[in-house]
Amino acid sequence: MFVEPGVAVTRRAASMQCQDAAVSALSWALVVGGALYLWHQTRSPAQYGRYASKRSRCCSARLGWFLQELPSFLLPLVLLLRADGTGSRAGTGRTLLLCTFTLHYFHRTFIYAFLTRGRPIPVRIVASSAIFCSLNGFLQGHQLLHCSRFEHTWQTDARLAAGLLVFVVGMAINIHSDHILRSLRKPRESVYRIPYGGMFELVSGANFFGEIVEWCGFALAAWSLPAFAFAFFTGCSIGPRAYQHHRDYLRRFQHYPHCRKALIPYLL
């Protein structure tokens, strides 16, 4: 059936407006969900790791991390492979940001998950995390490929470069801190020891600090509501975890370094 060019353009514009509205709604849902999760964690810590209930049905830490992180790696790749190059607004900056996002989750899914020596994870935590990663993986991938509008100016390029640099620094801190934590335990051990080295000399939650820095850098580079919503949610979800770990270290170890802060060096 023949469709007049003007009608086709109008339909395409309406479709883009609908997509933008859906992306905005899902982004604000992340913001609200992050705030609610932050409030909940001020009352009780998330029930996994050292705070897990003994009554919870659990799966191994390796399997749990693999299953819950996998959607954030796969969904953006599927969207990228299905992009036709005309309906999407693909470009070097967007592709670089998409690769940055999937790089983190490639590491989490295929490297961190199989190196971790953590405690078993409750099945409900794995399920809820997998749902979040599915929604967020789709949101970030769809935003970058179909909704973002990159105008190549010196301001945009400088912001992109600065954001990616912050992301790389945060990822390096996160990976190094995870390595320090793993080295504290021998295989099949579940004891807790004081971590030393790297950012742990300054904060108790060095791994959490690194991941928050990562996604703040990503948000700066992407300069979009979904990216900022994800960075906000990350801070709300794992920021309190750093404070809980800090209190737990102080309680467990009489000689724990009191000069360390919980999350932000020299401040908090």
N, C-alpha and C positions, 0 to 999 in steps of 0.2 A: 504494500500500500504506500502511495506517495505521500510524504509529509512535507509541507512547506518549510523552507529553511528557517523562517522566523518562528514557526511553531516548535521546531526541533530545538532551537536555541533557548526558547522559553522553558521547554520541558527540562533541558539540561540544567538551566539555572535554578529551576525549582528543585530538581533532584539534589544539586549541590547545597542549596539552602537547607534542605531536609537533613542531609548528611552532617552539615555543620551544626545544626541544632541538636542532633543526636550525640555528636562528639562533645558538645558543650554540656549537655545534660549528664553524660557519663562522667565527664571531668569533675563537675560539681558534686556528683555522687561520691567520687573519690575523696574530695575535700571534706565533705560532711562525714563520710565513713571514717576518715582519718581522725577527725576531731572526736568522734564518738569512741573510737578505739583508744585514743589517748586518754579520754576520761575513764574508760573501763580499766585501763592498766594502772591508773592511779589508785584504784580500789583493790585490784588483785592482778598479779603477773599472769601472762599468757602461760597456759598449762603445757609446756613442753621443756625439754632439757632438764635442768636441775630443779625446775618447779613443777614437773609433770606429776600428776596423781598416779599412785601405784595401781589404781583400779582401771585406768584407761586402757583400752585396746590399742596396741601399738604395732608398728612395723619397724623394721630396721632403719637406722638413720640413713644409710646409703640409699636404700630403696625409696624412702620417704622424700629425701631431697631430690632424687632423680625425677620422681613422679610429679612433685609439686612445681618444680622449676621448668620442666620440659615445655609446657604450653607457651611460655614467654619466649622460648627459642624458636619453636616451630611455627606459630601463627604469623609473625612478621615475615618469615621466609615464604610461607604459602602465599601471603598477600603480594609479596614482591614477585614471585614466579607467575602469579595470575595477572599482574599489571600488564596492560596492553600497550603502554607507552603513549597512548592518546588520551584515555580517560584519566590516567594518573598524571600527576605533575612531578614526575621523577626528575632528578637532577643530581649533580655531584654532591652538593651539600646534603640533600635529603638522603641519598644513598649512603653517604658517610655516616650520618646520624643513625640510620637504620642498622648499619654494620656495627656501630658502637654499641647500640642497645643489645643486639644479638650476641656480640662478643662477651658481654657480661654474663648472659644466660647460657652461652656455650660453656664458659668456665664453670658456672654453678651446676649445670646439668651433667657434664661429662668429665669434669676434673674434680671440683670440690666434692661432689656427691660421692665419688668413689675413693676419695682420700680421707673423708671425715671419720673421726673416731667418737662421734657424739653418741649420746644415749638414744634408745629407740624413741620414735616420734608417734604420738597418739594419732590414730587414723583420722579423727575428725579435724585435727590440725592440718594434716596432709590434704584432706579433701577441701577445706576452706581455702588453703593457700593455692591449690591447683585452680580453683574457681577464680580467685583473684588474679592469678597469673594469666589465665585465659582471657579475662576481660581486659586486663591492662595490656597484654601483648597485642590483642586486636586493636585496642584504642590507639596505642602508640604507632603501630604499623599503619593503620588506616589514616591516621592524622598526617603522618609523614608522606605517605604515597598519594593520598587523594585530596587532602584538605589544606595542607600548608602552602603558603605563598612566599617563596624566597625571592626577594629582590637583591640582586648582587650589587651591593654598594660597599664602600670601605667600612661602613659601620657594621653592616651585616657580616662581612667576612671577618672583621676583627672580633666581633662577639662570638662567632662560630669558632674561631681559632682559640680564643680565651676559654670558652666553655669546654672544648675538647681537651685542652691542656689540664683544666681542673679535673675533668673526668679521669684522665690517665693517672694523675697524681692520686686521686681518691681510690682508683682501682688498685694501684700499686700498694697503697697503705692497707687496703682491705685484704689483698692476697698475702702480703707479708705478715699481717697480724694473724690470719688464719693459720699460716705455717707455724708461727710461734705457739699458738694454742695447741695445734696437733702434736708438736714436739714435746709438750708437757706430759703426754700420756704414751705409755707403751700399748701395743695391741691388746685389746680386750680389757684394758683398765678403765675405770670410771671415777678415779680419784680427781680431786681438784688441787691445783698448785698455783702459786703466784706467777703470772707471766712477767717476763722481763725482756727488754729490748724493743727497738723501734718506737712506735707511738705509745706503747705500753708504759714507757717511762714517764709519760705525761697524763695519760687517761686510762681508766679501767676498761672502757669500751672502745678500744682502738679499732677493732674490726667494724663496729657499728659506725664509728666516726668516719672511717674510710668509705663505707658504702653511702652514707649521707652526702659526703663530699662528691662522690661519683655522680649521684643523681642531681645534685645542685648544679654541677658542671653541665650535665646533659640538658637541664632546664634552661640554663643560660645560652647554650648553643642552639637549642631548638626554638626558644623564645615563643612557646605556645602554651595555651591553657592546659592541655593534657600533660605536657612535660612538667609544668609547675605543680599540677595536681598530684602527679606521681611522686615528685620530690617531697611535697608536703606530707603525703601519706607515709612515705618512707621514714621521715623524721618522727612522725607521730607513732609509728609502729615499733621502730627499733630504738628510738631515742630513750624512751622509758626503760627499755631493757638494759641499757648501759647503766642507768641509775640503780636498777635492781641488782645487777651484778656487783656494782660498787659497794652497795650496802652488804651484800652477801660476802664479799671478800673481807670487808672490815670485821664482819661477825666471825668468820672462819679463822682468820689469821691475826694473831695478836700483833705481829710485827709488820703488818701490811703498810707499804709506804703511804703515809698520810699526806704527802705533798701532791699526790695524784688527784686529779679531778675525775669526775665520772665520764663526761662525754666531750666537753670542749676544753682544750688545753688552757690552763691558767684562769679559766672563768667558771665553768660549771661542771 
